[in-house]
Amino acid sequence: MENLPDMTGYIMQGSKYILPALALWVLLRCLRSMLRERYEPETWAYLVDLNGTEHPVNHWECIVGRSRSADIVLDDPTVSRMHASLQRDGDGDWTLTDLRSRGGTYVNGEEAGAWESVGDGDEIDFAAEATAFREISGAERERLERRRSAPGRSVGPGVTLLILSLFQAFLALEFTVTADGEHLYSICLAFFALMAAEWFCYLFMRTLGRTGFEPETLAFFLTTLGLEVCATSTPEDMFKEVVLILAGVALFFFLGWWLRDLERVKRTRWLAAAAALGLLALNLAMGEVRGGSMNWLELGGFTIQPSELVKVCYIYAGAATLDRLFARRNLFGYIAFSAVCVCALALMGDFGTAVIFFATFLVVSFLRSGSFATVLLAVSGAGLAGFLVLSVKPYIAQRFATWGHAWEDVWDAGFQQTRAMSAAASGGLFGQGAGEGWLKDIVAANTDMVFALLSEELGLIIAVTAMLAVIALALFAVRNAAQGRSTFYVIAGCAAVSLMMVQMGLNVFGSLDILPFTGVTFPFVSKGGTSLLSCWMLLAFVKATDTRRDASFVVRRERRRVRADEREAYPEDYDGDGDYYDEGEEELR
């Protein structure tokens, strides 16, 4: 017993340096796997011109035109910049739509109408540019698929997850020294449950034949930090926090499964929009005011923030509506929908969430239009709206007045931010240890000022690593955009990471007085039930952008349509119904 104080000192001192090393190791392995591995696009068909040049069709929705930004570039002066749209549905059927081109679009000599069906061997004339549509065969598709790289070869996801488990174990070990006796059991059990959940998810993905686990690993890393925040600030809520984590993971898998069917997504886009507006209306009618904003509902003993769930519905409805690139009315409808959402948030006084929604709208509208003029027009309108909000909402105006002057009023307007900055500075690079900080006793330390709480207890290295994890998810989604099957996946994934990035930036820089303090949460890390659920659901959009071979469970294998000549040439590869099989074992769906 005499050596016990020395042992606790060794544990705290050793883990203080081990934890940042493990966190950086996890991040670097995920970055290497996500950003350095070779990416190759999927090929679904070809447009072959008279010179025999094959133009690959790499997406399910392609713009054909003379513009360099088109998916399929035809360098002919008679072809319009955005000439036609070539689209594929989940059943493998192709359609062609002319985009009001000058020279017109013709299929087998007949002028193409709206949603004109095209198939293998059809002649398609884009004005004076004659091409032939060639859908690749099942065998050719399989050969191309085998050339594409699969994740996990150079950086094993299982090893990365093992390193993350060690990080969690050392974090729990620190709490065995610092936690109260009455809460120690629940804290250790919570960390064990989190480790069990992540390994179950990993093994489940492997049974599905999927080897890409980097986004989930980063999400579990951030969730681990959120569990630490809960353990140090409200240890009595550990059971509730674990239940929310498990619910979030379950929603991630459910939404991922739902997104596999794009036609189903398109059919339910208006339902998602109605759900978003309904939640906002319910909040306006029954919401409680906390911290100056009316963004809380008390239902059955649980407190929720409807705006967190609205984020998911907002991206779902917007991306599903805008995936038909040539339908301009969809953009106008989305603008109106966005205006209603932002105005409702302004009426609630939730200025931070309104800023996040508007920033997400800018990303989506630019992805849809490709026009900076559209974005500048929206920014100008938002500037006027923001001026009006500041005029009618005094507490928001006070936050802007405090911006950059927090130290001038440390006992009133600048109370939270000055304490956050002091705590963050006191943590240094390696922190004071899990549960050893004092900022946790300040109001909203585990939500709005969670970056400072992490910096104080775990050190600046781990706090910055958390920021870099969110940035890594953003880079991953942006890199995948060029290889995306559908514009829905691209828009939804980029919008989701943009929302996370803006939310993280407002949380970190607001608590440090670099930006106005808006009171928003840090994705996955801040304590809050609906915030955690929405983050895991947003991760499903990010996962849907990953088209690497056998990487994402959201991206399904496609059934190949078998041509008669192909079945005759390779009869051993097909069953009696003409379905193509992979090495005679698994039907490719």
Secondary structure, 3 states (H helix, E strand, C coil): CCCHHHHHHHHHHHHHHHHHHHHHHHHHHHHHHHHHCCCCCCCCEEEEECCCCEEEECCCEEEEECCCCCCEECCCCCCCCCCEEEEECCCCCEEEEECCCCCCEEECCEECCCCEEECCCCEEEECCEEEEEEECCHHHHHHHHHHCCCCCCCCCHHHHHHHHHHHHHHHHHHHHHHCCHHHHHHHHHHHHHHHHHHHHHHHHHHHCCCCCCHHHHHHHHHHHHHHHHHHHHCHHHHHHHHHHHHHHHHHHHHHHHHHCCHHHHHHCHHHHHHHHHHHHHHHHHHCEEECCEEEEEEECCEEECHHHHHHHHHHHHHHHHHCCCCCHHHHHHHHHHHHHHHHHHHHHCCHHHHHHHHHHHHHHHHHHHCCHHHHHHHHHHHHHHHHHHHHHCHHHHHHHHHCCCHHHCCCCCCHHHHHHHHHHHHHCCCCCCCCCCCHHHCCCCCCCCHHHHHHHHHCHHHHHHHHHHHHHHHHHHHHHHCCCCCHHHHHHHHHHHHHHHHHHHHHHHHHCCCCCCCCCCCCCCCCCHHHHHHHHHHHHHHHHCCCCCCCCCCCCCCCCCCCHHHHHHCHHHECCCCCEEECCCEECC
